[in-house]
Amino acid sequence: MFTEKELKEEYHTVEKLINHEEMEKFIKWVSKKGSDFYRRNKRKKNI
């Protein structure tokens, strides 16, 4: 979502980060999940 440069130069505080439009959407989405919610990333099987 963000590059390291963007995080360093533009979103270096929690307030700036959580006020970003896409982060607001993510925070709203994840806040609706239960405390037992955990979604693992799928890994490719190396053949």
Secondary structure, 3 states (H helix, E strand, C coil): CCCHHHHHHCCCCHHHHHCCHHHHHHHHHHHCCCCCCCCCCCCCCCC
